[in-house]
Amino acid sequence: MVTIKEVKSTIAVAIAGAFGFIIALIWKDIIIGAMKLYGLWQEGGFNDETALIIGIVVAIVITIVAVFGILFITKWGGIEKK
């Protein structure tokens, strides 16, 4: 029989993984955008360096929020470090 603790732990792992995936996708877009700006990529990208800097700042803020989300959800789910 599945307990509430196991369900909460499974949900927490899935949500933490989703936060990590969001972080990875945001930084992927920043890297590709910077490469396009400097002529190293063919599609997408930023129009100028100001847009790149704004993108980096936004990515940092989203990363910080997502990390706090991961910390909160792992505490809620009762996931212990091994």
PyRosetta script that sets phi, psi and omega in degrees:
from pyrosetta import init, pose_from_sequence

init()
pose = pose_from_sequence("MVTIKEVKSTIAVAIAGAFGFIIALIWKDIIIGAMKLYGLWQEGGFNDETALIIGIVVAIVITIVAVFGILFITKWGGIEKK")
pose.set_psi(1, 138.7)
pose.set_omega(1, -178.0)
pose.set_phi(2, -86.9)
pose.set_psi(2, 132.7)
pose.set_omega(2, -179.8)
pose.set_phi(3, -95.3)
pose.set_psi(3, 164.3)
pose.set_omega(3, 177.7)
pose.set_phi(4, -61.7)
pose.set_psi(4, -37.3)
pose.set_omega(4, 179.9)
pose.set_phi(5, -61.8)
pose.set_psi(5, -42.1)
pose.set_omega(5, 178.6)
pose.set_phi(6, -65.6)
pose.set_psi(6, -39.3)
pose.set_omega(6, 179.1)
pose.set_phi(7, -65.1)
pose.set_psi(7, -46.6)
pose.set_omega(7, 178.3)
pose.set_phi(8, -60.4)
pose.set_psi(8, -41.2)
pose.set_omega(8, 179.4)
pose.set_phi(9, -64.0)
pose.set_psi(9, -42.9)
pose.set_omega(9, 178.8)
pose.set_phi(10, -64.9)
pose.set_psi(10, -42.3)
pose.set_omega(10, 177.7)
pose.set_phi(11, -63.2)
pose.set_psi(11, -43.0)
pose.set_omega(11, -179.6)
pose.set_phi(12, -62.4)
pose.set_psi(12, -41.5)
pose.set_omega(12, 178.7)
pose.set_phi(13, -63.5)
pose.set_psi(13, -42.5)
pose.set_omega(13, -179.5)
pose.set_phi(14, -65.2)
pose.set_psi(14, -43.4)
pose.set_omega(14, -179.8)
pose.set_phi(15, -68.1)
pose.set_psi(15, -40.7)
pose.set_omega(15, 177.5)
pose.set_phi(16, -62.2)
pose.set_psi(16, -39.8)
pose.set_omega(16, 176.3)
pose.set_phi(17, -63.2)
pose.set_psi(17, -38.3)
pose.set_omega(17, 178.1)
pose.set_phi(18, -65.5)
pose.set_psi(18, -41.3)
pose.set_omega(18, 176.2)
pose.set_phi(19, -60.6)
pose.set_psi(19, -43.2)
pose.set_omega(19, 178.3)
pose.set_phi(20, -62.4)
pose.set_psi(20, -38.7)
pose.set_omega(20, 178.8)
pose.set_phi(21, -65.1)
pose.set_psi(21, -41.0)
pose.set_omega(21, 177.7)
pose.set_phi(22, -61.4)
pose.set_psi(22, -44.6)
pose.set_omega(22, 178.7)
pose.set_phi(23, -59.3)
pose.set_psi(23, -46.0)
pose.set_omega(23, -178.9)
pose.set_phi(24, -62.4)
pose.set_psi(24, -42.6)
pose.set_omega(24, -179.4)
pose.set_phi(25, -66.5)
pose.set_psi(25, -39.0)
pose.set_omega(25, 179.0)
pose.set_phi(26, -63.4)
pose.set_psi(26, -47.1)
pose.set_omega(26, -178.8)
pose.set_phi(27, -68.6)
pose.set_psi(27, -30.2)
pose.set_omega(27, 174.6)
pose.set_phi(28, -61.5)
pose.set_psi(28, -44.5)
pose.set_omega(28, 178.9)
pose.set_phi(29, -63.9)
pose.set_psi(29, -38.1)
pose.set_omega(29, 177.9)
pose.set_phi(30, -64.3)
pose.set_psi(30, -44.8)
pose.set_omega(30, -178.9)
pose.set_phi(31, -65.0)
pose.set_psi(31, -45.5)
pose.set_omega(31, 178.8)
pose.set_phi(32, -65.1)
pose.set_psi(32, -39.4)
pose.set_omega(32, 177.9)
pose.set_phi(33, -61.7)
pose.set_psi(33, -41.2)
pose.set_omega(33, 178.1)
pose.set_phi(34, -67.2)
pose.set_psi(34, -39.9)
pose.set_omega(34, 178.5)
pose.set_phi(35, -63.6)
pose.set_psi(35, -39.3)
pose.set_omega(35, 178.3)
pose.set_phi(36, -66.0)
pose.set_psi(36, -40.3)
pose.set_omega(36, -179.7)
pose.set_phi(37, -60.1)
pose.set_psi(37, -36.1)
pose.set_omega(37, -178.1)
pose.set_phi(38, -99.6)
pose.set_psi(38, 16.1)
pose.set_omega(38, 172.5)
pose.set_phi(39, 78.7)
pose.set_psi(39, 20.7)
pose.set_omega(39, -178.6)
pose.set_phi(40, -105.0)
pose.set_psi(40, 4.6)
pose.set_omega(40, -178.5)
pose.set_phi(41, -143.2)
pose.set_psi(41, 155.0)
pose.set_omega(41, -172.9)
pose.set_phi(42, -93.9)
pose.set_psi(42, -31.9)
pose.set_omega(42, -172.4)
pose.set_phi(43, -130.6)
pose.set_psi(43, 160.1)
pose.set_omega(43, 179.6)
pose.set_phi(44, 73.2)
pose.set_psi(44, -155.6)
pose.set_omega(44, 172.4)
pose.set_phi(45, 101.0)
pose.set_psi(45, -178.6)
pose.set_omega(45, -179.2)
pose.set_phi(46, -102.4)
pose.set_psi(46, 153.6)
pose.set_omega(46, -179.9)
pose.set_phi(47, -80.2)
pose.set_psi(47, -32.4)
pose.set_omega(47, -179.9)
pose.set_phi(48, -154.2)
pose.set_psi(48, 177.0)
pose.set_omega(48, -176.5)
pose.set_phi(49, -68.4)
pose.set_psi(49, -28.5)
pose.set_omega(49, 177.0)
pose.set_phi(50, -63.0)
pose.set_psi(50, -42.9)
pose.set_omega(50, 177.5)
pose.set_phi(51, -63.7)
pose.set_psi(51, -37.5)
pose.set_omega(51, 177.5)
pose.set_phi(52, -63.9)
pose.set_psi(52, -44.6)
pose.set_omega(52, 180.0)
pose.set_phi(53, -64.0)
pose.set_psi(53, -42.7)
pose.set_omega(53, 177.1)
pose.set_phi(54, -61.7)
pose.set_psi(54, -42.1)
pose.set_omega(54, 177.7)
pose.set_phi(55, -61.0)
pose.set_psi(55, -40.8)
pose.set_omega(55, 179.0)
pose.set_phi(56, -66.1)
pose.set_psi(56, -43.1)
pose.set_omega(56, 178.9)
pose.set_phi(57, -62.3)
pose.set_psi(57, -44.3)
pose.set_omega(57, 178.4)
pose.set_phi(58, -63.0)
pose.set_psi(58, -41.3)
pose.set_omega(58, 179.2)
pose.set_phi(59, -63.7)
pose.set_psi(59, -38.8)
pose.set_omega(59, 177.8)
pose.set_phi(60, -63.8)
pose.set_psi(60, -44.9)
pose.set_omega(60, 179.7)
pose.set_phi(61, -62.5)
pose.set_psi(61, -45.7)
pose.set_omega(61, 179.5)
pose.set_phi(62, -64.1)
pose.set_psi(62, -38.5)
pose.set_omega(62, 177.8)
pose.set_phi(63, -62.6)
pose.set_psi(63, -44.5)
pose.set_omega(63, 179.5)
pose.set_phi(64, -62.8)
pose.set_psi(64, -45.4)
pose.set_omega(64, 178.8)
pose.set_phi(65, -61.6)
pose.set_psi(65, -42.9)
pose.set_omega(65, -179.3)
pose.set_phi(66, -66.3)
pose.set_psi(66, -37.8)
pose.set_omega(66, 178.0)
pose.set_phi(67, -64.3)
pose.set_psi(67, -43.1)
pose.set_omega(67, 176.2)
pose.set_phi(68, -64.2)
pose.set_psi(68, -36.1)
pose.set_omega(68, 175.1)
pose.set_phi(69, -62.2)
pose.set_psi(69, -42.4)
pose.set_omega(69, 177.9)
pose.set_phi(70, -62.9)
pose.set_psi(70, -44.9)
pose.set_omega(70, 179.2)
pose.set_phi(71, -61.9)
pose.set_psi(71, -43.9)
pose.set_omega(71, -179.9)
pose.set_phi(72, -64.1)
pose.set_psi(72, -47.5)
pose.set_omega(72, -174.9)
pose.set_phi(73, -69.2)
pose.set_psi(73, -33.7)
pose.set_omega(73, 177.3)
pose.set_phi(74, -70.4)
pose.set_psi(74, -33.6)
pose.set_omega(74, 175.1)
pose.set_phi(75, -67.7)
pose.set_psi(75, -43.1)
pose.set_omega(75, 177.4)
pose.set_phi(76, -60.5)
pose.set_psi(76, -42.1)
pose.set_omega(76, -177.6)
pose.set_phi(77, -78.2)
pose.set_psi(77, -8.7)
pose.set_omega(77, 179.4)
pose.set_phi(78, 69.9)
pose.set_psi(78, 31.8)
pose.set_omega(78, 179.4)
pose.set_phi(79, -80.6)
pose.set_psi(79, 125.8)
pose.set_omega(79, -179.1)
pose.set_phi(80, -99.6)
pose.set_psi(80, 148.9)
pose.set_omega(80, 175.4)
pose.set_phi(81, -73.1)
pose.set_psi(81, 143.6)
pose.set_omega(81, 179.5)
pose.set_phi(82, -112.2)
pose.dump_pdb("model.pdb")
